[in-house]
Amino acid sequence: MERKPVGIEAIFNPRSVAVVGASDNPRKLGSHVMKSLTQGGYPGKIFPINPGKDEILGIKTYPSLLHVPEEVDLSIIVLPAEQVPQTIKECKEKGIYGIILITAGFKEIEDKRGEALQREIKDLSDQFGIKIIGPNTFGVVNLRLPLNASFTPEFSWVEKGGISFISQSGGMSHLMAFLSMKSQVGFSKIIGLGNRCNVDFADMVEYLNEDPETEVIAMYLEGIDHPRRLMEVAERAKGEKPIIAYKVGQSLTSDMASQFHTGSLAGKHKIYEGAFKKAGVLTVESSEELLDAAKALAICPLPEGNNVAVLSGQAGPGMAACDVCETEGLSLSPFSPEVQKRIEELLPPLAIRTNPVDMGPAWYDSGAIKGIVRAVLEDRNIDAIILCIMFASANRAAVGTLSDLLLQGGKDKPVICCLSSPAGIWDEEIKRLERSGIPNYPTPERAAKTLANLLRYKKIVEKKE
């Protein structure tokens, strides 16, 4: 007999889900949660709970949890805040040990009654051994099951992949999901912790570090209730899976705003930065940088050192990448004498033939382009490559020409690309490269910054920074 999942496992991998507060009214969140589950392809049983309905979306509805005749693993609660304590008691009676509490109106509001109500539900859930994601959350998404236990059906459009994202903010979770769709980045799980009743960042990092479907853990943080425990859990995971953190609260304004958003102060930013580094966590400074770094860490190898080659189809993008490399402490090292000689033989005299290399003058000679890239891939003086090619009619076949070579040579040293074309021209080639461990970014600056973060992560884990 299959073992009943409990706690956090019941939240991510339930065999059955009850929606307490289910609705067919599109103005109510209970309606959107039902659509998320049904449209997202959830394979388990769904039990809508609503005493005023016989069915919702064609699914038989029950007046309460206690009227459901079968086992329920996960309860998604979308009820007014004052009804939540009684519902938690019914969950215990029904044998439900995992809850997603979407309801708001707890410690995030400027009313002491909200804080008291959150204390009450925490005490109840701890007493009963129930794990709660929330309150004040958009929900949870497990794209691998699939399970879209949120109030946004469109989360099901996100590609499956190896990144799991933990966030205090539902808005940031939505932003990251929508950015991922544009960037073709795959997620395993998206988790909105909300007010963190009795499941915090440390609990999630601990769970995801053991999760075989998670390759990289990414976090957006405002305040941390138990920072010491998070750092201890992260340090235990060091070297097993990359962990990346984007923590806001550098300014006094955002620090105070976070108190009213999720009920906790962000704290001293520099102290957190140092603690994260000690724990082996890579810190970033924007949502785009978080997504870029997570994407690369999920699919490509780390550089052995900081010697970088910039190869560009046009001089300008290569120069932009070089500026970021210099700012980030990456070295544009000379090529080995043998490789330099091969490049000089393949490029015309007026081209830029030292690092960075302007390959533009050779675009009509595919053999020359492949020869340059192959030579640099084989150069032991070079630890990583940034390849920038902007589409033009003259180089339409460039990426296709290089694909096989890059796939063969980019397995040991990272190749970070900025391949840019009008929609539909290089899309398939880029997808093929990314599936094989060569990430692509929309600008040369983001490609170079990502490479710098790969090296920073390596140094942090090896305690060299």
Solvent accessible surface area in square Angstrom, and as a share of the most:
residue,aa,sasa,rsa
1,M,233,1.04
2,E,121,0.54
3,R,198,0.72
4,K,47,0.20
5,P,14,0.09
6,V,73,0.42
7,G,11,0.10
8,I,24,0.12
9,E,67,0.30
10,A,0,0.00
11,I,0,0.00
12,F,0,0.00
13,N,49,0.25
14,P,5,0.03
15,R,69,0.25
16,S,7,0.05
17,V,0,0.00
18,A,0,0.00
19,V,0,0.00
20,V,10,0.06
21,G,17,0.17
22,A,0,0.00
23,S,10,0.06
24,D,69,0.36
25,N,57,0.29
26,P,88,0.56
27,R,226,0.82
28,K,117,0.50
29,L,79,0.39
30,G,1,0.01
31,S,3,0.02
32,H,54,0.24
33,V,0,0.00
34,M,0,0.00
35,K,60,0.26
36,S,0,0.00
37,L,0,0.00
38,T,52,0.30
39,Q,126,0.56
40,G,12,0.12
41,G,44,0.42
42,Y,17,0.07
43,P,93,0.59
44,G,25,0.24
45,K,111,0.47
46,I,23,0.12
47,F,12,0.05
48,P,0,0.00
49,I,8,0.04
50,N,31,0.16
51,P,113,0.71
52,G,66,0.63
53,K,84,0.35
54,D,128,0.66
55,E,102,0.46
56,I,2,0.01
57,L,91,0.45
58,G,60,0.57
59,I,43,0.22
60,K,130,0.55
61,T,9,0.05
62,Y,26,0.10
63,P,64,0.40
64,S,24,0.16
65,L,1,0.01
66,L,77,0.38
67,H,114,0.51
68,V,3,0.02
69,P,100,0.63
70,E,72,0.32
71,E,94,0.42
72,V,1,0.00
73,D,1,0.00
74,L,0,0.00
75,S,0,0.00
76,I,0,0.00
77,I,0,0.00
78,V,23,0.13
79,L,37,0.18
80,P,69,0.43
81,A,13,0.10
82,E,126,0.56
83,Q,86,0.38
84,V,0,0.00
85,P,12,0.08
86,Q,100,0.45
87,T,8,0.05
88,I,0,0.00
89,K,92,0.39
90,E,37,0.16
91,C,0,0.00
92,K,78,0.33
93,E,128,0.57
94,K,45,0.19
95,G,18,0.17
96,I,0,0.00
97,Y,57,0.22
98,G,0,0.00
99,I,0,0.00
100,I,0,0.00
101,L,0,0.00
102,I,5,0.03
103,T,13,0.07
104,A,55,0.43
105,G,20,0.19
106,F,0,0.00
107,K,48,0.20
108,E,23,0.10
109,I,73,0.37
110,E,155,0.70
111,D,46,0.24
112,K,179,0.76
113,R,186,0.68
114,G,1,0.01
115,E,86,0.39
116,A,44,0.34
117,L,34,0.17
118,Q,13,0.06
119,R,139,0.51
120,E,76,0.34
121,I,0,0.00
122,K,82,0.35
123,D,93,0.48
124,L,22,0.11
125,S,0,0.00
126,D,74,0.38
127,Q,135,0.60
128,F,36,0.15
129,G,50,0.49
130,I,1,0.01
131,K,69,0.29
132,I,0,0.00
133,I,0,0.00
134,G,1,0.01
135,P,0,0.00
136,N,40,0.21
137,T,8,0.05
138,F,4,0.01
139,G,0,0.00
140,V,0,0.00
141,V,1,0.01
142,N,1,0.00
143,L,7,0.04
144,R,86,0.31
145,L,56,0.28
146,P,39,0.25
147,L,2,0.01
148,N,3,0.02
149,A,0,0.00
150,S,0,0.00
151,F,56,0.23
152,T,17,0.10
153,P,18,0.11
154,E,65,0.29
155,F,0,0.00
156,S,37,0.24
157,W,176,0.62
158,V,6,0.03
159,E,85,0.38
160,K,125,0.53
161,G,15,0.14
162,G,8,0.08
163,I,3,0.02
164,S,0,0.00
165,F,1,0.00
166,I,0,0.00
167,S,0,0.00
168,Q,4,0.02
169,S,7,0.04
170,G,22,0.22
171,G,53,0.51
172,M,33,0.15
173,S,0,0.00
174,H,33,0.15
175,L,71,0.35
176,M,2,0.01
177,A,0,0.00
178,F,81,0.34
179,L,36,0.18
180,S,0,0.00
181,M,58,0.26
182,K,167,0.71
183,S,30,0.20
184,Q,60,0.27
185,V,4,0.02
186,G,15,0.14
187,F,1,0.00
188,S,0,0.00
189,K,1,0.00
190,I,2,0.01
191,I,0,0.00
192,G,1,0.01
193,L,0,0.00
194,G,2,0.02
195,N,0,0.00
196,R,12,0.04
197,C,6,0.04
198,N,22,0.11
199,V,1,0.00
200,D,13,0.07
201,F,1,0.00
202,A,2,0.01
203,D,24,0.12
204,M,0,0.00
205,V,0,0.00
206,E,74,0.33
207,Y,42,0.16
208,L,0,0.00
209,N,22,0.11
210,E,133,0.60
211,D,13,0.07
212,P,127,0.80
213,E,59,0.27
214,T,2,0.01
215,E,85,0.38
216,V,0,0.00
217,I,0,0.00
218,A,1,0.01
219,M,1,0.00
220,Y,14,0.05
221,L,0,0.00
222,E,8,0.04
223,G,0,0.00
224,I,13,0.06
225,D,53,0.28
226,H,114,0.51
227,P,49,0.31
228,R,186,0.68
229,R,92,0.33
230,L,1,0.00
231,M,23,0.10
232,E,83,0.37
233,V,6,0.03
234,A,1,0.01
235,E,66,0.30
236,R,147,0.54
237,A,1,0.01
238,K,41,0.18
239,G,52,0.50
240,E,114,0.51
241,K,30,0.13
242,P,21,0.13
243,I,4,0.02
244,I,0,0.00
245,A,0,0.00
246,Y,36,0.14
247,K,10,0.04
248,V,34,0.19
249,G,6,0.06
250,Q,121,0.54
251,S,59,0.38
252,L,141,0.70
253,T,109,0.63
254,S,36,0.23
255,D,25,0.13
256,M,85,0.38
257,A,55,0.43
258,S,5,0.03
259,Q,67,0.30
260,F,111,0.46
261,H,78,0.35
262,T,1,0.00
263,G,25,0.24
264,S,15,0.09
265,L,94,0.47
266,A,0,0.00
267,G,27,0.26
268,K,144,0.61
269,H,30,0.13
270,K,151,0.64
271,I,121,0.61
272,Y,25,0.10
273,E,56,0.25
274,G,42,0.40
275,A,33,0.25
276,F,2,0.01
277,K,80,0.34
278,K,142,0.60
279,A,2,0.02
280,G,4,0.04
281,V,1,0.00
282,L,0,0.00
283,T,26,0.15
284,V,8,0.04
285,E,125,0.56
286,S,43,0.28
287,S,19,0.12
288,E,72,0.32
289,E,18,0.08
290,L,0,0.00
291,L,3,0.01
292,D,8,0.04
293,A,1,0.01
294,A,1,0.01
295,K,14,0.06
296,A,0,0.00
297,L,18,0.09
298,A,22,0.17
299,I,65,0.33
300,C,14,0.08
301,P,40,0.25
302,L,60,0.30
303,P,2,0.01
304,E,140,0.63
305,G,22,0.21
306,N,50,0.26
307,N,47,0.24
308,V,1,0.01
309,A,0,0.00
310,V,0,0.00
311,L,0,0.00
312,S,2,0.01
313,G,1,0.01
314,Q,52,0.23
315,A,40,0.31
316,G,47,0.45
317,P,25,0.16
318,G,1,0.01
319,M,87,0.39
320,A,27,0.21
321,A,0,0.00
322,C,19,0.11
323,D,98,0.51
324,V,27,0.15
325,C,0,0.00
326,E,137,0.61
327,T,115,0.67
328,E,55,0.25
329,G,49,0.47
330,L,11,0.06
331,S,42,0.27
332,L,49,0.25
333,S,16,0.10
334,P,108,0.68
335,F,11,0.05
336,S,17,0.11
337,P,106,0.67
338,E,117,0.52
339,V,8,0.05
340,Q,31,0.14
341,K,125,0.53
342,R,85,0.31
343,I,0,0.00
344,E,75,0.34
345,E,117,0.53
346,L,60,0.30
347,L,8,0.04
348,P,54,0.34
349,P,108,0.68
350,L,178,0.89
351,A,13,0.10
352,I,73,0.37
353,R,67,0.24
354,T,82,0.48
355,N,20,0.10
356,P,25,0.16
357,V,2,0.01
358,D,22,0.11
359,M,0,0.00
360,G,20,0.19
361,P,70,0.44
362,A,5,0.04
363,W,31,0.11
364,Y,190,0.72
365,D,76,0.39
366,S,61,0.40
367,G,48,0.46
368,A,3,0.02
369,I,3,0.01
370,K,66,0.28
371,G,10,0.10
372,I,0,0.00
373,V,1,0.01
374,R,92,0.34
375,A,0,0.00
376,V,0,0.00
377,L,15,0.08
378,E,103,0.46
379,D,3,0.02
380,R,235,0.86
381,N,66,0.34
382,I,4,0.02
383,D,23,0.12
384,A,1,0.00
385,I,2,0.01
386,I,0,0.00
387,L,2,0.01
388,C,0,0.00
389,I,0,0.00
390,M,47,0.21
391,F,50,0.21
392,A,45,0.35
393,S,100,0.65
394,A,49,0.38
395,N,5,0.02
396,R,139,0.51
397,A,72,0.56
398,A,7,0.06
399,V,2,0.01
400,G,40,0.38
401,T,38,0.22
402,L,1,0.00
403,S,1,0.01
404,D,89,0.46
405,L,14,0.07
406,L,2,0.01
407,L,27,0.13
408,Q,144,0.64
409,G,26,0.25
410,G,6,0.06
411,K,133,0.56
412,D,126,0.65
413,K,30,0.13
414,P,0,0.00
415,V,0,0.00
416,I,0,0.00
417,C,0,0.00
418,C,0,0.00
419,L,5,0.03
420,S,42,0.27
421,S,33,0.21
422,P,74,0.46
423,A,101,0.79
424,G,59,0.57
425,I,40,0.20
426,W,2,0.01
427,D,51,0.26
428,E,113,0.51
429,E,48,0.21
430,I,22,0.11
431,K,69,0.29
432,R,101,0.37
433,L,2,0.01
434,E,21,0.09
435,R,175,0.64
436,S,55,0.36
437,G,9,0.09
438,I,2,0.01
439,P,0,0.00
440,N,20,0.10
441,Y,2,0.01
442,P,74,0.47
443,T,49,0.28
444,P,16,0.10
445,E,77,0.34
446,R,51,0.19
447,A,0,0.00
448,A,0,0.00
449,K,58,0.25
450,T,2,0.01
451,L,1,0.01
452,A,3,0.02
453,N,2,0.01
454,L,1,0.01
455,L,11,0.06
456,R,58,0.21
457,Y,12,0.04
458,K,32,0.13
459,K,71,0.30
460,I,4,0.02
461,V,37,0.21
462,E,74,0.33
463,K,150,0.64
464,K,146,0.62
465,E,85,0.38
